[in-house]
Amino acid sequence: MDLLADTIRDRLKPIGLDLYDITLDRASQEVWVTREFMSATYGGSMQATCPSIGKKLLARHGLNDFCYLNLDYQPQAPQIPGAPGLFYSTESGGDWKGDQRVLTRVRPNEWQYMGMYAIKTCKSLTKEEWASQPPKVRSTWAKQICLQGWGGWVQARVRARIELEREPTEKEIQNVFDNGSFRATTPDEVAEAYNKGQECLGVWTMKCVGYDNDFQLQLCQKFPNWIPRPRNSRKGKKSDMKPNTGSSQHRNNKRTHPSPASPESEDESFENDESE
């Protein structure tokens, strides 16, 4: 779902394209972890982009600023520690409150800490910019909006316009959502709404403003020795429980930032019932 280079560059220029100066050695920076490990160790759902952290684990480590970005849905998320990036959503919104502890899924089930990021609203995609994107980008967004739960409100707006033949009120959109008729909305109808400028993708800039060396070193130390919990689908034999070699080298506490409608990070791992 990559956007055109000009679209990306125009939004990143104001925040700067340089990498944040990280003092931690490169080998330590490149150590990755699994989402299952993060959920078990730090808490939170393994599907949410910005999971709430349960009281027990929050009291232990004090961190409630995690932001997990999946490149399948956030193709311009930072992929190098300290690099700038963009965050996309089907809804526009304001700046996120507080810096976010960003981890990007760099490969399947491999999540790498990128740094602490300020996420600020910028210009949404214009109708012309949308039209200039590769067909695959446009069709993928339209299809996923209809397939994924996070696209339901967009489907409801599109369906309401079709049924009413005018711009609907919030109440009318809510009615379409509540009665379930939004599910009849097709990818072609969603794409047409974006083509007409009735819908647009919200965009936020991501600027690295810090890097928590101690946090990354904790990941380096803990993950290789962490033993995953056996899956429910198999008998959990002790002989199956082995430490990780995961390195590329050798709530009910609410989050404080706005929560735009965005794809979940959707890790393929199972849910940890101890994360809360």
N, C-alpha and C positions, 0 to 999 in steps of 0.2 A: 504494500500500500504506500510505496514511496511517492512523495510529491516531487514536482519538478525542482531542479536545483535553484532556479531564480526565486521560486516561491519560498524556499527555505532560507536562502541567503538574505533576502530582503528583510526577513523578520529577525534573523540572528545578528545582523550588522549592528543594530543599536546597542546590544548587550556585549558585543565583542566576540571574536572568534578564537581568541587565545585560550589555551588550557590553563586551568588553575595550577599554581605552583605547589605541587605535593612533595613533601619532604620524605615520606616513607619510601623505602626502596622498591624498585619495580617488581621484583619477584613477589614481595608480600602483597603489593597492590593487586596482582593478577590471580591471587587465590580466590576461587569461587566456592559457593556452597549450594545446597539444595533448598528448595522452599520448605520441604518437610523438616529439615534441620532448623530453619529459621522459626517455623511455627512451634516446634517443640521447645526451642531454647529461648525465644523472645516472645512467643505468643502470637495470636491472631489467626484469622482464616487464611487458608492457602489459595483462595480464589480472589479475595478482595485486592484492589489496587492499593488502597490505604486502609489496612485492617485496624479495627479497634483492638486494644490489648487488654487482656483480662487483669483484674486487680492483683492477683497473686504474683504473676510474672512482672507486672509493671512495678510493684513494690520492690521487686528484687533488682531490676536493672534500670528503671526510671526512663525508659525510652518509649515514646509514643508518637514517633514521627516517621514511621516507615512508609515508603512509597515504592511499590514493585511495578516495573514496567516491562511488558511483553512486546518484543519487536514485531510480533504478528499484527498488533493493533497500534503500537506506538513506534513506527519505523524510524522516527527521528529522535528517539530517546538517546541519551548519552550512551556510547558504546566503548568509550575510553575514559578512565577516571579523570575527572576534572574538565571534560569537554562540555561545551554548551549543547543544548538540544531544544526540541519542541515537543509540546504535549497537545494532542488533539482530542476533541470531544464533539458530540453531536449537539451540545448546548454551549452557548457563550457564557461568560461569567466574569467575576472579579478576580483580583489577585488572591493567591493562596496565602493564608496567614501562617507565618512561621516557616522556617527552613525545613526542607524535607530530606530525609535520609534515603537516597535513591539507590535501589538495586535493580539492575537490568538483566533480563534473561538473555544472555549472550549466545547460548546454545540450549537445546532441549534439556530442561532440568538443571541448568547451570546458571546460577545467579551471582552477579559480581557487583560489589559495592562501588559506586561511582563518585560519591561525595555528598556534601550537604548542598541543597539547591534552593534558590529563590525562584518561585514559579509565578510569573507575572503575565497578566492578560495582554494580548496584542491584537492586531487587526484580524478579524475572522476572514476566511477565504471569501473573496468576491465571486460573483457569478462568472465573471470572465476567467478568474484563476481556476475555478472549478472546471470550466469547459476546456481549459488548456492542459489539464492533467491527463496522463495516459489513460486510455479506456479501461485498462485493468484496475487502476486505482479507483475510478468512479464505480465500476461494476462491483468491486469487492466491498466498498463501503455500503453500497445500496443493498447488496445481498446480505451482508452481516447485520445490518440494521433490522432486516426482516427475520433473521435467524436467532439473534441473541436477545436476551431479556433487556439489555440496556438500550435497545432501539425502540422499545414499545411506545414511548411518548412521541417520537418522530413519526412512527406509523400512525398514531392517533391523529396527529395534526394533518398529515397527508390525507387520511381517510375522511376527516371532517371537511376539508376543503372540497374533496371530490363530491361528497354527499350534499353539501350546502351550496356549492358553486360560489363561494366567497370565502373571505378570511374569517375563520371561526373565533369565537370568544374562548377564554380559558374554561368557562363552564361547559361549553359545547365540546371542547376537546376532552375534558374530564369525563363527560358522558360517554363519548365514543370509547374511551379507554376502559371505563367501568363496565360497559355492556359487552366488551370483547370484540366488537366489530372491527377494531383496528387490525386484528389478525388477518383480515382479508387483503390488506395492503400488500402489493407485490413489489419486488425489487425495481421493476420498470417504472412503477408509479413513484417510488422514492427517488429514483434517479432523475425523473422528469421534474420533481419538485426542486431538486438542487439545480438542474439546468435552468429553471425559470427564476432562480434566486429566492424562491419561497423558503427554502431551507439553506443553511450554510454551516460549515464546520467551524467550531470555535477553536482558537489557537492560543497557546500560552508559550512564552519563552522560558527556558530553563537555564539559569546561570549558576555555575558552581561558585559558592561563596565560602567554602570551607571543606576540610577533609578530616574526619575523625580517625587519626592514626591508631589510637587505643582500641577503638571499636574494630577496625580491620585486623589488628593483631589478635584480638580475642577470637575472631573468626578463624584466623590461621592456626591458633592453638587448639580451639575446641573441636572444629569440624573433623579433622583427621581421626580423632579418638571417639567420635560420637557413634553410637550404635543405634541404627534405625529400629523402631518398633516393628515387630513382624506384622505383615498385612493380615487382615481378617480373613482373606480368601485362602490362606494356607495355614497349616499347623506351625506354630512358632517354636521351632526347635532351637535350642541354644547354639547348636553348631552352625545354624544359618545366620546368626547375629554376629557380623564382623564389623570391625571399625572401617571408617571411610578412608579412601585415598584421595579425596576430592580436592585436588589442587591442580591448576594448570601448569604448575612448576614442579616439582620434585617428586472491643475495648469497652468490660462494657463501657469503657471511657471513650467519649466522643472525640473525634478529631476536630480541630478548630478551624480548618480552612474550608472554603466552599467546596461542595461536592458535585461538580458538574457531571452530567450523564456521560460516562466514559466506559469503554470496554473493561471488563474485569481482566486481571492479569492471567487468569485461567491456567494455572499450573496443572499438570496432569497427575500430580500426586494425590494420595487420599487425604481426607480431612482428619486433623488431629483433635480429638475431643478433649484434650487437656490444654489446648491453646488459650482458652478463656479462663 
